[in-house]
Amino acid sequence: MVTLFFTNKGFHPKLEVSIEPVVSEAAHQVVIDLKELNLYLHDQIRCALKQYEAHLASQRLPTPLFEVSNTVWLDLRNI
């Protein structure tokens, strides 16, 4: 379960991530490495989503044009 804020903004409002100078240089380097890893993973997820969308777009049927007087069947199992 995620909050609506997390869904819309991508982060939790109480979570603060910053690269401020810290006493330990090793800890600072770990934070920088994690930030780079985070950016790399975001790019990989974005690339995978584009490939997924391209595959799905080729498999989907176009939406039929419905008019006011048309009779349609509605499957309520997934609603």
KEDREN-814540 format. One record per residue (C-alpha): residue number from 1; x, y, z; residue in three letters. Coordinates in nm, 4 decimals. Each point is the difference from the previous one (the first is absolute). Example, Ala and Ser with C-alpha at 12.3 -4.5 7.8 and 13.67 -1.06 7.14 Angstrom:
REM residues 2
<r seq="1" east="1.2300" north="-0.4500" up="0.7800" type="Ala"/>
<r seq="2" east="0.1370" north="0.3440" up="-0.0660" type="Ser"/>
This chain:
REM residues 79
<r seq="1" east="0.0000" north="0.0000" up="0.0000" type="Met"/>
<r seq="2" east="0.1337" north="0.3422" up="-0.0921" type="Val"/>
<r seq="3" east="-0.1371" north="0.3410" up="0.0799" type="Thr"/>
<r seq="4" east="-0.1473" north="0.2269" up="-0.2642" type="Leu"/>
<r seq="5" east="0.2836" north="0.2440" up="0.0599" type="Phe"/>
<r seq="6" east="0.2544" north="-0.2722" up="-0.0781" type="Phe"/>
<r seq="7" east="-0.1944" north="-0.1007" up="-0.3107" type="Thr"/>
<r seq="8" east="-0.0183" north="0.3571" up="-0.1316" type="Asn"/>
<r seq="9" east="0.3406" north="0.1340" up="0.1038" type="Lys"/>
<r seq="10" east="0.2153" north="-0.3139" up="0.0119" type="Gly"/>
<r seq="11" east="0.1256" north="0.0410" up="0.3548" type="Phe"/>
<r seq="12" east="-0.1312" north="0.0019" up="0.3539" type="His"/>
<r seq="13" east="-0.0327" north="0.3516" up="0.1522" type="Pro"/>
<r seq="14" east="0.1807" north="-0.1048" up="0.3201" type="Lys"/>
<r seq="15" east="0.2940" north="-0.1474" up="-0.1906" type="Leu"/>
<r seq="16" east="0.2812" north="0.2460" up="-0.0553" type="Glu"/>
<r seq="17" east="0.2929" north="-0.1015" up="-0.2174" type="Val"/>
<r seq="18" east="0.2783" north="0.2477" up="-0.0425" type="Ser"/>
<r seq="19" east="0.3701" north="0.0008" up="-0.0644" type="Ile"/>
<r seq="20" east="0.1244" north="0.2198" up="0.2792" type="Glu"/>
<r seq="21" east="0.3576" north="-0.0110" up="0.1175" type="Pro"/>
<r seq="22" east="0.0374" north="-0.2681" up="0.2647" type="Val"/>
<r seq="23" east="0.2837" north="-0.0781" up="0.2338" type="Val"/>
<r seq="24" east="0.0875" north="-0.3268" up="-0.1707" type="Ser"/>
<r seq="25" east="0.1262" north="0.0207" up="-0.3567" type="Glu"/>
<r seq="26" east="-0.0865" north="-0.3677" up="-0.0483" type="Ala"/>
<r seq="27" east="-0.3630" north="0.0643" up="0.0983" type="Ala"/>
<r seq="28" east="-0.0128" north="0.2943" up="-0.2397" type="His"/>
<r seq="29" east="0.1334" north="-0.2195" up="-0.2825" type="Gln"/>
<r seq="30" east="-0.2619" north="-0.2672" up="0.0774" type="Val"/>
<r seq="31" east="-0.2756" north="0.2622" up="-0.0289" type="Val"/>
<r seq="32" east="0.1351" north="0.1177" up="-0.3343" type="Ile"/>
<r seq="33" east="0.0254" north="-0.3599" up="-0.1254" type="Asp"/>
<r seq="34" east="-0.3570" north="-0.0717" up="0.1098" type="Leu"/>
<r seq="35" east="-0.1249" north="0.3116" up="-0.1768" type="Lys"/>
<r seq="36" east="0.1715" north="-0.1095" up="-0.3222" type="Glu"/>
<r seq="37" east="-0.1444" north="-0.3497" up="0.0387" type="Leu"/>
<r seq="38" east="-0.3451" north="0.1486" up="0.0574" type="Asn"/>
<r seq="39" east="0.0240" north="0.2071" up="-0.3201" type="Leu"/>
<r seq="40" east="0.1229" north="-0.3029" up="-0.1968" type="Tyr"/>
<r seq="41" east="-0.2882" north="-0.2153" up="0.1267" type="Leu"/>
<r seq="42" east="-0.2533" north="0.2729" up="-0.0831" type="His"/>
<r seq="43" east="0.1352" north="0.0095" up="-0.3565" type="Asp"/>
<r seq="44" east="-0.0195" north="-0.3792" up="-0.0284" type="Gln"/>
<r seq="45" east="-0.3598" north="-0.0052" up="0.1260" type="Ile"/>
<r seq="46" east="-0.0941" north="0.2791" up="-0.2413" type="Arg"/>
<r seq="47" east="0.1573" north="-0.1959" up="-0.2882" type="Cys"/>
<r seq="48" east="-0.1812" north="-0.3210" up="0.0997" type="Ala"/>
<r seq="49" east="-0.3332" north="0.1844" up="0.0199" type="Leu"/>
<r seq="50" east="0.0489" north="0.1444" up="-0.3500" type="Lys"/>
<r seq="51" east="0.0703" north="-0.3479" up="-0.1382" type="Gln"/>
<r seq="52" east="-0.3028" north="-0.1396" up="0.1829" type="Tyr"/>
<r seq="53" east="-0.2243" north="0.2760" up="-0.1344" type="Glu"/>
<r seq="54" east="0.1253" north="-0.0508" up="-0.3563" type="Ala"/>
<r seq="55" east="-0.0713" north="-0.3735" up="0.0195" type="His"/>
<r seq="56" east="-0.3462" north="0.0526" up="0.1464" type="Leu"/>
<r seq="57" east="-0.0900" north="0.2658" up="-0.2559" type="Ala"/>
<r seq="58" east="0.0612" north="-0.2500" up="-0.2793" type="Ser"/>
<r seq="59" east="-0.2208" north="-0.2626" up="0.1706" type="Gln"/>
<r seq="60" east="-0.3014" north="0.2186" up="0.0808" type="Arg"/>
<r seq="61" east="-0.3021" north="0.0417" up="-0.2187" type="Leu"/>
<r seq="62" east="-0.1072" north="0.3550" up="-0.0794" type="Pro"/>
<r seq="63" east="-0.2899" north="0.1343" up="0.2049" type="Thr"/>
<r seq="64" east="-0.3258" north="-0.0369" up="-0.1907" type="Pro"/>
<r seq="65" east="-0.2023" north="0.3107" up="-0.0720" type="Leu"/>
<r seq="66" east="-0.3121" north="-0.0078" up="0.2153" type="Phe"/>
<r seq="67" east="-0.3036" north="0.2081" up="-0.0764" type="Glu"/>
<r seq="68" east="-0.2873" north="0.0935" up="0.2296" type="Val"/>
<r seq="69" east="-0.2454" north="-0.2552" up="-0.1425" type="Ser"/>
<r seq="70" east="0.2413" north="-0.2991" up="-0.0002" type="Asn"/>
<r seq="71" east="-0.0673" north="-0.3037" up="0.2173" type="Thr"/>
<r seq="72" east="0.3031" north="-0.1335" up="0.1849" type="Val"/>
<r seq="73" east="0.0751" north="-0.2806" up="0.2471" type="Trp"/>
<r seq="74" east="0.1794" north="0.0999" up="0.3160" type="Leu"/>
<r seq="75" east="0.2016" north="-0.2583" up="0.1916" type="Asp"/>
<r seq="76" east="-0.0249" north="0.0977" up="0.3678" type="Leu"/>
<r seq="77" east="0.2443" north="-0.2633" up="0.1316" type="Arg"/>
<r seq="78" east="0.2980" north="0.2387" up="-0.0165" type="Asn"/>
<r seq="79" east="-0.1791" north="0.3104" up="0.1259" type="Ile"/>
